[in-house]
Amino acid sequence: MVNIVKRSGKLQKFSKAKVLKGCEKAGASKKVASASANAVAKKVCEGMSTRWIGILTIAELMKRDKKAAKNYKIFFSKTWK
Protein backbone atom coordinates (compact mmCIF):
# COMPACT_ATOMS: atom_id res chain seq x y z
CA MET A 1 0.00 0.00 0.00
CA VAL A 2 1.28 3.45 -0.85
CA ASN A 3 1.19 6.56 1.30
CA ILE A 4 -0.54 9.63 -0.06
CA VAL A 5 -0.39 13.22 1.14
CA LYS A 6 -3.56 14.78 2.52
CA ARG A 7 -4.31 18.48 2.13
CA SER A 8 -3.11 19.02 5.70
CA GLY A 9 0.27 17.55 4.72
CA LYS A 10 -0.19 14.38 6.75
CA LEU A 11 0.60 11.01 5.21
CA GLN A 12 -2.14 8.42 4.94
CA LYS A 13 -2.41 4.99 3.34
CA PHE A 14 -4.25 5.10 0.02
CA SER A 15 -7.74 3.62 0.24
CA LYS A 16 -9.39 2.39 -2.94
CA ALA A 17 -12.55 1.98 -0.85
CA LYS A 18 -12.70 5.75 -0.30
CA VAL A 19 -12.45 6.39 -4.04
CA LEU A 20 -15.17 3.79 -4.65
CA LYS A 21 -17.44 5.37 -2.04
CA GLY A 22 -16.91 8.85 -3.51
CA CYS A 23 -17.79 7.63 -6.99
CA GLU A 24 -20.95 5.99 -5.72
CA LYS A 25 -21.95 9.14 -3.81
CA ALA A 26 -21.53 11.06 -7.07
CA GLY A 27 -24.14 8.78 -8.64
CA ALA A 28 -22.02 6.20 -10.44
CA SER A 29 -23.30 2.63 -10.50
CA LYS A 30 -21.37 0.05 -8.51
CA LYS A 31 -19.89 -1.30 -11.75
CA VAL A 32 -18.73 2.12 -12.96
CA ALA A 33 -17.51 3.12 -9.49
CA SER A 34 -15.53 -0.11 -9.16
CA ALA A 35 -13.94 0.23 -12.61
CA SER A 36 -13.03 3.86 -11.93
CA ALA A 37 -11.60 3.11 -8.47
CA ASN A 38 -9.53 0.23 -9.87
CA ALA A 39 -8.14 2.47 -12.62
CA VAL A 40 -7.25 5.20 -10.13
CA ALA A 41 -5.63 2.68 -7.77
CA LYS A 42 -3.32 1.53 -10.59
CA LYS A 43 -2.14 5.11 -11.15
CA VAL A 44 -1.58 6.14 -7.53
CA CYS A 45 2.05 6.40 -6.52
CA GLU A 46 3.93 7.10 -3.30
CA GLY A 47 3.54 10.68 -2.09
CA MET A 48 0.71 11.59 -4.50
CA SER A 49 -1.61 14.29 -3.18
CA THR A 50 -5.29 13.74 -2.53
CA ARG A 51 -5.94 16.62 -4.91
CA TRP A 52 -4.24 14.75 -7.74
CA ILE A 53 -6.16 11.59 -6.84
CA GLY A 54 -9.38 13.59 -7.11
CA ILE A 55 -8.39 14.82 -10.56
CA LEU A 56 -7.59 11.25 -11.64
CA THR A 57 -10.95 10.11 -10.30
CA ILE A 58 -12.80 12.75 -12.31
CA ALA A 59 -10.90 11.73 -15.45
CA GLU A 60 -11.75 8.05 -14.95
CA LEU A 61 -15.41 8.82 -14.27
CA MET A 62 -15.56 10.97 -17.43
CA LYS A 63 -14.69 7.86 -19.45
CA ARG A 64 -17.60 5.92 -17.96
CA ASP A 65 -20.30 8.25 -16.60
CA LYS A 66 -20.19 11.95 -17.45
CA LYS A 67 -23.01 12.87 -15.06
CA ALA A 68 -21.29 11.21 -12.09
CA ALA A 69 -18.02 12.89 -13.10
CA LYS A 70 -19.76 16.27 -13.08
CA ASN A 71 -21.26 15.59 -9.64
CA TYR A 72 -17.89 14.45 -8.30
CA LYS A 73 -16.20 17.54 -9.74
CA ILE A 74 -18.74 19.85 -8.06
CA PHE A 75 -18.13 18.26 -4.67
CA PHE A 76 -14.38 18.05 -5.22
CA SER A 77 -14.07 21.72 -6.19
CA LYS A 78 -15.99 22.77 -3.04
CA THR A 79 -13.65 20.84 -0.78
CA TRP A 80 -10.52 22.27 -2.41
CA LYS A 81 -11.30 26.00 -2.20
Secondary structure, DSSP 8 states (H G I E B T S, - for coil): --EEE-TTS-EEE--HHHHHHHHHHTT--HHHHHHHHHHHHHH--TT-BHHHHHHHHHHHHHHH-HHHHHHHHHHHHHHT-
